[in-house]
């Protein structure tokens, strides 16, 4: 498990910003539960638990400027 600052990835940052609104809207209509809060715990509890701990023990480079 990582502690401290996460290494920023330009590639992932661009991907997150350019994923289209239309693509998310289509997924929301086709996949039941897509984008709903807490669905990760139902789909994959082990991964959801890991992500929750990871989010609490690390911080982003951009959090330094807030």
N, C-alpha and C positions, 0 to 999 in steps of 0.2 A: 504494500500500500504506500502511496506517495504522500509526503507531508511537505507543505511549503508551496512555492510558486510553480504553477504549470508553465511549460514552455509554449509560447504562442506559435500557432501554425497559420501562416498567411493563407495557404491553400484552403484549409478548413474554414477559416473566417470568411473568405470570399464565397465558398460553397454555401455557407449558412445564410449569407445576405442575398444570394441570387436564386435560392430555391423559390420558385414562383408561388404567388398567392393562389393561382388557378390550380396548380398541382396539389396543394394542400386541400383546396376545396373539393377536388375530385376524390382524393383519398378519404376525406371525411364522409362523403356520400356513399362510397363503395365499401369501406371497411368499418364495420360497427365498432364503436369505442375508440376510433382513431382520434387522438388529440384530447381525449377526456382525462381529467386528473385522476391519478391512482391506477390507471390501467396497466402500468408496468408491473405493479405488484401481482396482478392476476396472471399476466402473460409469462413473466419470468422473475419470480421473487428473489432468487439468488443475485441476479444482475441488478435488480432494483435496490437491494440492500447494499451492495457494493457501491453503486452510484451515489447513494445517500451519504455514506461514510466518506467517499472520495470528495464529494462536494463540500462537506464540512471541514475536511482536513487540508484542502488546498485552496489557493486563490489565484486569480488571473493577473497577468501583467498589467492589464488595464485598471484593475482595482486599486493600484497604487496611485492613480491620478484622480480618484474620486474624493 
